């Protein structure tokens, strides 16, 4: 229930714990499809809108699940890794679903752009994810292909995300 709270109150939260919540929501579907998911890396704290951040993670992992399923990938996996470099917290989400075609990858963050069949996708998930990361979190999100699949990289500006005025009594 906490996941869908629409409060617009910035709060301090730990990144690994925040990523685990959307993973746990999708775990039954991933298990049913025999898709392995892993989460590892550095933990760090940010001050932001946790539910919005979790929506981004949910969108990316859900899209990876859909790509693995539609491409009938045996031994499908989704790897989530976190790292900290200087004042940047990086979240990398990779899959082995064969990647995103070049004509699609250029338009992936456009509103209402979808490659899913009618009724299966709205084309706003990644658009909203991009808006949340860039505008609300003053950070970056990029997508590229690896030799096995897609790679989403979220680079969180830790200085920006630790300098908001917050009410410490609520932490």
C-alpha positions in Angstrom: 0.0 0.0 0.0 2.9 2.4 0.8 4.1 2.0 -2.8 1.2 3.8 -4.4 1.0 6.7 -1.9 0.8 9.9 -3.8 2.3 12.2 -1.2 4.6 14.7 -2.6 6.8 14.9 0.5 10.5 14.5 -0.1 12.0 12.1 2.4 15.3 10.4 3.1 15.5 6.8 2.0 18.0 4.1 1.3 18.4 3.2 -2.4 18.6 -0.6 -2.1 15.6 -0.8 0.1 13.6 1.4 -2.3 14.6 -0.8 -5.3 13.5 -4.0 -3.4 9.9 -2.9 -3.2 9.1 -2.8 -6.9 11.1 -6.0 -7.4 9.0 -7.7 -4.8 5.8 -6.6 -6.6 7.0 -8.2 -9.8 8.6 -11.3 -8.3 5.6 -13.6 -8.7 5.4 -12.7 -12.4 9.1 -13.1 -12.9 9.1 -16.5 -11.1 6.2 -17.7 -13.3 8.1 -16.8 -16.4 11.4 -18.3 -15.0 13.2 -14.9 -15.2 16.0 -14.5 -12.7 16.4 -11.1 -11.1 19.3 -9.9 -9.0 20.1 -6.8 -7.0 23.6 -6.0 -5.8 25.9 -3.0 -5.2 26.5 0.0 -3.1 23.8 1.3 -0.8 23.4 5.1 -0.5 20.8 7.5 0.9 19.0 10.2 -1.0 16.3 12.7 -0.3 13.6 12.6 -2.9 10.1 11.3 -3.7 10.5 7.6 -3.0 7.2 6.5 -4.6 8.1 8.2 -7.9 11.6 6.7 -7.9 10.1 3.3 -7.3 7.6 3.8 -10.2 10.7 4.4 -12.5 12.3 1.1 -11.3 8.9 -0.7 -11.7 8.5 0.6 -15.3 12.0 -0.4 -16.4 11.9 -3.9 -14.8 8.3 -4.5 -16.1 9.4 -3.5 -19.6 12.4 -5.9 -19.4 10.0 -8.7 -18.2 7.7 -8.0 -21.2 10.7 -8.0 -23.7 12.0 -11.3 -22.3 8.6 -12.9 -22.5 7.7 -11.6 -26.0 11.2 -12.7 -27.3 10.8 -16.1 -25.7 14.2 -15.9 -24.1 15.3 -19.0 -22.3 17.3 -18.3 -19.1 16.1 -14.7 -19.0 17.6 -12.4 -16.5 17.3 -8.9 -15.2 20.3 -7.5 -13.3 20.1 -4.4 -11.1 23.4 -3.0 -9.9 24.1 0.2 -7.9 27.4 2.1 -7.7 28.6 5.3 -6.3 31.1 7.5 -8.1 32.1 10.8 -6.5 28.8 12.7 -6.2 26.8 10.3 -8.5 24.7 7.3 -7.5 24.3 5.0 -10.5 21.6 2.4 -10.9 22.1 0.0 -13.9 19.3 -2.3 -15.0 20.3 -4.8 -17.7 18.5 -7.7 -19.3 19.2 -10.3 -22.0 16.1 -9.8 -24.2 18.2 -9.1 -27.4 18.2 -5.3 -27.1 16.1 -2.5 -28.5 16.0 -1.8 -32.3 17.8 1.4 -33.3 14.7 3.1 -34.7 12.9 2.4 -31.3 15.7 3.4 -28.9 15.9 6.9 -30.4 12.2 7.5 -29.5 11.9 5.4 -26.3 11.3 8.4 -24.0 8.7 10.1 -26.2 5.1 10.3 -24.9 2.6 7.8 -26.4 5.4 5.9 -28.3 4.9 2.2 -27.9 5.9 -0.9 -29.7 3.4 -3.1 -27.8 0.3 -4.3 -29.5 -2.9 -2.4 -29.2 -4.3 -2.5 -25.7 -1.0 -3.8 -24.1 0.9 -0.5 -23.7 0.2 3.2 -23.5 3.6 4.5 -24.4 3.8 6.7 -21.3 5.7 4.6 -18.8 9.2 5.5 -20.0 8.1 9.0 -20.8 7.0 9.5 -17.2 10.1 7.7 -15.9 12.3 10.2 -17.9 10.3 13.1 -16.5 10.6 11.9 -12.9 14.4 11.4 -13.1 15.2 14.5 -15.1 12.8 17.1 -13.8 11.8 15.9 -10.3 15.2 14.4 -9.3 17.4 16.7 -11.4 19.3 13.6 -12.6 19.8 11.6 -15.8 18.5 8.4 -17.4 20.0 6.8 -20.5 19.3 3.7 -22.5 21.7 1.7 -24.6 22.1 -1.9 -25.9 24.6 -4.4 -24.7 25.7 -7.5 -26.6 22.8 -9.4 -24.9 20.0 -6.9 -24.3 19.0 -3.5 -23.1 20.8 -1.4 -20.4 19.1 1.5 -18.5 21.4 3.7 -16.5 20.1 6.2 -14.0 22.6 8.7 -12.7 21.4 10.3 -9.5 23.0 13.7 -8.6 23.7 12.9 -4.9 24.6 16.6 -4.1 21.2 17.7 -5.5 19.4 14.8 -3.8 20.9 15.5 -0.3 20.5 19.3 -0.2 16.7 19.6 0.0 15.2 21.1 3.1 13.4 18.3 4.9 11.6 18.0 8.2 13.9 15.7 10.2 11.2 14.9 12.7 9.6 12.6 10.1 12.7 10.6 9.5 
